[in-house]
Amino acid sequence: MRFDLITYSMSGIHLFITTPSVLGIIMLDTQFPRPPGDVGHADTFGVSTHLDIFKGVWPAKVVASAASMRQERLTAGFQGMVRAMQQRGVKAVTTSCGFLVLLQKELQSVVKIPVVTSSLLQLPALLRQEAQVGVLTISAKSLGIEHLRAAGVPKERLKDVVIQGMPPQGEFVSKILGNQPTLDLALAQSEAVSAALALKARAPALKSLVLECTNLPPYQAAIEQATGWKIYSLVTDPRLRQVIDATRQAAAPVTSTDNSSLAKSSGETSHEQRL
């Protein structure tokens, strides 16, 4: 699957590529590996993606409270990235960090295309169906009420969101928040499964789990197998799914009786369009 890449800094755009893509992804400035399922992997969404990197904005700057993010004065820069994505023709925008849910309203307000900053935005709909919903996050210490409220969770349901963090000193957290060039995928998966099982021990009635961190979906299958839960991530977001499914449907080959007959008689074979 194709993906395009440009980079931003606080001073503006460094590189601009005009090839249109279906989804735009706001990326933090990272160097850790991105295996299949990660938001930054080209095949994760099944359609072409355009990655915009905000240079100098590392995970530790965003995995923080609203006050800390305001101190960094990042809002205007992210808004500029979203505007640029709309101008280049992407059909929806998402991000590489669930903590950017704090900027959901600010980013959506500057464009007409859908902006989905975080998988946490699925919480309100899930809470309408279930008594409790679990969240697995890269930092339980940093993920607070302000993030849940920004995601649309009603005040009276905040207590029904059960949050579990990844081990703070573990392989996953230290390499992601430390922005290291290597990551032991097997060890990271083991930590994710252990964290999910710890959550299940705390809240045995849970049926669903939202993966806040966009670097956790590579371990989704292992978590599902260990817990039996339904797992939600950016890939399951309804607004992104609508764009993805519509794109695939539009790209599917159009067949008719006449065209089929012509193809058979000429010995031609139709092929699905590559997105």
SVG drawing of the C-alpha trace seen along z (x, -y; Angstrom):
<svg xmlns="http://www.w3.org/2000/svg" viewBox="-27 -30 45 47">
<polyline fill="none" stroke="black" stroke-width="0.4" points="0.0,0.0 1.3,-3.4 2.0,-6.2 3.4,-9.6 5.5,-11.6 6.1,-15.3 7.7,-16.9 6.8,-19.9 8.6,-22.0 7.6,-24.9 8.7,-27.1 6.6,-25.4 6.6,-22.8 9.9,-21.3 8.8,-19.0 5.5,-18.8 4.5,-15.9 1.4,-16.3 0.4,-12.7 -3.2,-12.4 -3.9,-9.9 -7.1,-8.8 -6.1,-9.3 -3.9,-11.9 -2.0,-10.9 -0.5,-13.5 2.7,-11.9 4.9,-12.8 8.7,-12.9 9.7,-9.3 12.2,-6.7 11.0,-3.5 9.9,-0.6 6.3,-0.5 5.2,3.1 2.0,4.0 -1.0,2.7 0.8,-0.4 -0.7,-3.6 2.5,-4.5 2.7,-1.3 1.6,-1.6 -0.8,1.4 -2.6,0.7 -5.7,-1.0 -5.8,0.8 -5.9,-2.5 -3.2,-5.0 -2.1,-7.2 -0.2,-10.5 2.0,-11.0 2.9,-14.5 5.6,-14.5 5.7,-17.4 9.4,-17.8 10.6,-18.3 7.4,-17.1 8.2,-13.8 5.8,-11.4 6.8,-12.7 5.6,-16.2 2.1,-14.9 1.6,-12.1 0.8,-14.6 -1.9,-16.7 -3.9,-19.4 -1.9,-22.0 1.4,-20.6 0.3,-20.5 -0.9,-24.1 2.5,-25.1 4.1,-23.5 1.9,-25.8 1.4,-23.0 -2.2,-23.7 -1.5,-26.2 1.1,-23.9 -1.3,-20.9 -4.1,-23.0 -1.8,-24.1 -1.0,-20.4 -4.7,-19.5 -5.5,-22.5 -2.6,-21.4 -4.0,-17.9 -7.4,-19.1 -5.9,-21.2 -4.0,-18.3 -7.3,-16.3 -7.2,-13.6 -10.7,-12.5 -10.1,-12.2 -7.4,-12.9 -6.2,-10.9 -3.1,-11.0 -0.4,-8.8 -1.1,-9.5 -4.4,-9.0 -3.5,-11.8 -4.2,-14.3 -7.9,-13.8 -7.3,-17.0 -7.1,-18.9 -10.1,-17.2 -12.3,-20.3 -9.5,-22.6 -8.4,-20.5 -11.9,-19.6 -12.9,-23.3 -10.5,-24.3 -11.5,-21.8 -14.6,-20.3 -13.2,-16.7 -13.5,-14.3 -10.7,-14.5 -10.3,-11.6 -7.6,-12.4 -8.0,-9.3 -9.5,-5.9 -10.9,-7.2 -13.6,-9.0 -15.3,-5.6 -15.9,-5.5 -19.3,-7.3 -20.9,-4.9 -19.5,-1.8 -20.7,-3.1 -24.2,-3.4 -24.1,0.4 -22.0,1.6 -21.8,1.0 -18.0,0.6 -15.3,0.3 -11.6,0.9 -8.8,-1.3 -5.2,-0.2 -2.9,-3.2 0.8,-3.9 0.5,-6.0 -2.2,-5.5 -0.6,-8.3 -1.0,-10.8 -4.4,-9.7 -7.0,-11.6 -10.5,-12.9 -9.7,-15.8 -8.8,-13.3 -12.0,-11.3 -14.2,-14.4 -12.5,-15.6 -13.4,-12.2 -17.1,-12.9 -17.5,-10.7 -20.3,-12.0 -19.4,-13.1 -21.7,-10.5 -19.9,-7.7 -16.3,-8.6 -16.2,-5.9 -17.2,-3.3 -14.0,-3.7 -11.5,-1.3 -8.0,-2.4 -4.9,-0.1 -1.4,-1.4 1.4,0.4 4.3,1.1 6.1,-2.3 9.6,-0.8 8.9,1.9 10.2,2.4 7.2,0.8 6.9,-2.4 10.7,-3.0 11.3,-2.6 8.1,-4.5 8.2,-7.5 12.0,-7.4 11.8,-7.5 14.4,-4.8 15.4,-3.2 14.8,0.4 11.9,2.3 11.7,5.9 8.3,6.8 8.0,10.1 8.7,8.5 6.3,5.6 3.6,8.1 4.1,10.0 3.8,6.8 0.6,5.8 -1.0,9.2 0.1,9.0 -1.4,5.6 -4.7,6.7 -4.9,9.7 -4.2,7.4 -7.1,5.2 -9.3,8.3 -8.4,9.3 -9.5,5.9 -12.7,5.7 -13.8,9.3 -17.1,8.1 -15.4,6.2 -16.3,7.2 -14.5,4.5 -11.1,2.8 -10.1,-0.4 -6.4,-0.7 -5.5,-4.3 -2.0,-4.0 -1.7,-3.7 1.4,-1.5 -0.6,1.2 -2.7,2.6 0.2,4.9 -0.5,6.9 -4.3,6.9 -4.6,10.5 -2.6,11.7 -4.7,9.6 -7.9,10.9 -6.8,14.5 -5.7,14.0 -8.8,12.1 -11.7,12.9 -12.5,9.2 -13.5,7.2 -10.7,4.8 -11.2,1.2 -8.6,-1.0 -8.4,-3.7 -9.1,-1.1 -12.5,-0.5 -13.5,-4.2 -16.8,-4.6 -15.9,-7.8 -12.6,-6.4 -14.3,-3.1 -16.8,-5.1 -14.1,-6.8 -12.1,-3.5 -15.1,-1.4 -16.4,-4.1 -12.9,-4.3 -12.7,-0.5 -16.2,-0.4 -15.4,-3.1 -12.2,-1.4 -13.9,2.0 -14.2,3.0 -17.5,2.3 -18.9,5.3 -21.9,5.7 -23.2,8.4 -21.9,6.7 -18.5,6.0 -18.2,9.5 -19.1,10.9 -16.6,8.6 -13.9,9.6 -14.5,13.3 -14.5,12.9 -11.3,10.9 -9.6,13.1 -9.1,10.1 -9.2,10.4 -10.3,7.6 -8.2,6.7 -9.1,4.9 -7.7,1.4 -4.8,1.0 -5.4,-1.8"/>
</svg>
